[in-house]
Amino acid sequence: MGEKSFDKEKILLTSYPRSGNTLIRSYLEKITSIYTGSDCDISRKLNKDLLEMGMEGEGRIDDSVWIIKTHFPERIGHSEFNAHKCIVITRSPIDCIASLFNMIATGSHN
């Protein structure tokens, strides 16, 4: 996977936390060989963990990424950026809330 410049359209990948955003990002990266970014603060542990797990674009919103993960409007991202299109991921709220509870309780994505 490489550093490519995407000065054209940015695509927003938005979801409630624990809806499968990271799974979709990893599929997109494997299929396209292009990093996906996020508006997350990588100084926070769980976001830093994603970077260490191989999500090389974590915390990036620059022209090296074309799809950018966000959980807006559930939470405000670390940085503002403009997007031209949006993909919305949905999952059963009961499953999301249970998964989010477990992630917070363990402090881990695993």
C-alpha atoms as one frame of an Amber mdcrd trajectory, in Angstrom:
protein
   0.000   0.000   0.000   1.334   3.346  -0.791   1.153   7.025  -0.378  -0.966
   8.310  -3.231  -2.364  11.806  -3.518  -6.120  12.263  -3.772  -6.840  15.901
  -4.451 -10.273  15.182  -5.842 -13.328  13.878  -4.006 -13.189  12.755  -0.401
 -15.663  10.112   0.711 -16.982  10.053   4.244 -17.453   6.640   5.890 -19.752
   7.286   8.823 -21.327   5.061  11.446 -22.203   4.741  15.084 -19.224   3.234
  16.957 -18.923  -0.566  16.672 -21.032  -0.770  13.503 -18.258  -2.256  11.362
 -16.458   0.851  10.158 -12.972  -0.583  10.741 -13.954  -3.865   9.066 -15.172
  -2.018   5.971 -12.003   0.129   5.976  -9.775  -2.940   6.109 -11.669  -4.519
   3.181 -11.393  -1.314   1.145  -7.661  -1.096   1.843  -7.100  -4.713   0.824
  -9.152  -4.342  -2.357  -7.742  -0.989  -3.497  -4.286  -0.900  -1.853  -5.117
   2.653  -0.755  -5.104   3.818   2.862  -8.317   5.003   4.461  -8.170   7.814
   6.981 -10.100   8.967  10.023 -10.879  12.155  11.873  -9.785  10.531  15.145
  -7.203  11.827  17.595  -4.398   9.243  17.461  -3.084  10.331  20.835  -6.047
   8.471  22.383  -5.350   4.826  23.239  -8.055   3.077  21.218  -7.256   5.151
  18.120  -3.530   4.569  18.556  -4.307   0.827  18.802  -5.906   0.949  15.335
  -2.768   2.570  13.940  -0.645  -0.154  15.534  -3.012  -2.842  14.164  -2.155
  -1.738  10.627  -4.648   1.037   9.877  -1.859   3.252   8.496  -4.217   6.119
   7.651  -5.644   6.412  11.165  -5.824  10.076  12.126  -5.204  11.288   8.549
  -7.575  13.522   6.617  -5.014  14.800   4.114  -4.647  13.999   0.414  -2.981
  10.647   1.140  -6.436   9.163   1.910  -9.669   9.198  -0.072 -12.124   7.564
   2.342 -12.272   9.037   5.823 -13.918   7.362   8.802 -15.997   9.412  11.211
 -18.542   8.822  13.935 -20.080  12.265  13.391 -22.667  13.298  14.557 -22.374
  10.868  17.489 -19.046  12.535  18.267 -17.097  15.419  16.821 -13.889  14.413
  15.069 -10.432  15.709  15.902 -10.140  17.704  12.658 -12.518  19.279  10.172
 -12.475  18.434   6.468 -14.772  18.594   3.468 -16.292  15.498   1.921 -18.100
  15.149  -1.377 -19.878  11.836  -0.823 -20.933   9.741   2.146 -21.259   6.028
   2.872 -23.390   5.289   5.939 -22.905   2.004   7.795 -25.775   0.741   9.927
 -26.034  -2.103  12.409 -28.625  -3.136  14.963 -28.447  -0.624  17.846 -28.642
  -3.447  20.392 -25.549  -5.107  18.897 -23.671  -1.780  18.675 -24.385  -0.825
  22.261 -23.353  -4.238  23.606 -20.174  -4.154  21.535 -19.391  -0.571  22.584
 -19.905  -1.502  26.254 -17.452  -4.396  25.897 -14.879  -2.219  24.106 -15.061
   0.451  26.815 -14.948  -2.145  29.609 -11.879  -3.882  28.167 -10.191  -0.823
  26.660  -9.506  -2.877  23.532 -10.833  -3.356  20.013 -10.356  -7.090  20.473
